[in-house]
C-alpha cells in the first residue's frame, strides 16, 4: 500500500532543515535564522 503526500516548497524546506538538525549538521538557532523566526515574548494567560 502506498500513500502520496503533497507538500509546498515552504514545507519541504522546513523538513530539510529538520533533517539537518537531526543529522547534527545544523543547530536549532541556525535553522530559526534561515527560516527568519524569532522568539516571541511569553504571553501571560489571563
C-alpha positions as CSV (number, residue, x, y, z in Angstrom):
1,X,0.0,0.0,0.0
2,X,1.4,3.4,-1.0
3,X,0.5,6.8,0.2
4,X,1.1,10.1,-1.6
5,X,1.8,13.1,0.5
6,X,2.0,16.6,-1.1
7,X,3.9,19.4,0.4
8,X,4.5,23.0,-0.5
9,X,8.0,24.3,-1.2
10,X,8.0,26.0,2.2
11,X,7.1,22.8,3.9
12,X,9.8,20.9,2.0
13,X,12.3,23.5,3.1
14,X,11.3,23.2,6.7
15,X,11.5,19.4,6.5
16,X,15.0,19.6,5.1
17,X,16.1,21.8,7.9
18,X,14.6,19.5,10.5
19,X,16.5,16.6,8.9
20,X,19.7,18.6,9.0
21,X,19.1,19.4,12.7
22,X,18.6,15.7,13.4
23,X,21.7,14.8,11.5
24,X,23.8,17.3,13.5
25,X,24.8,19.5,10.6
26,X,22.6,22.4,11.7
27,X,21.6,23.8,15.1
28,X,18.1,24.9,16.0
29,X,19.3,28.5,16.3
30,X,20.8,28.3,12.8
31,X,17.6,26.8,11.4
32,X,15.5,29.5,13.0
33,X,17.7,32.2,11.4
34,X,17.3,30.5,8.0
35,X,13.5,30.5,8.5
36,X,13.6,34.1,9.7
37,X,12.0,33.1,13.0
38,X,12.4,34.9,16.3
39,X,11.5,34.2,19.8
40,X,8.3,35.9,20.9
41,X,7.9,37.1,24.5
42,X,5.9,34.7,26.6
43,X,2.2,35.5,26.8
44,X,0.5,35.7,30.1
45,X,-2.7,33.7,30.5
46,X,-5.4,36.0,31.9
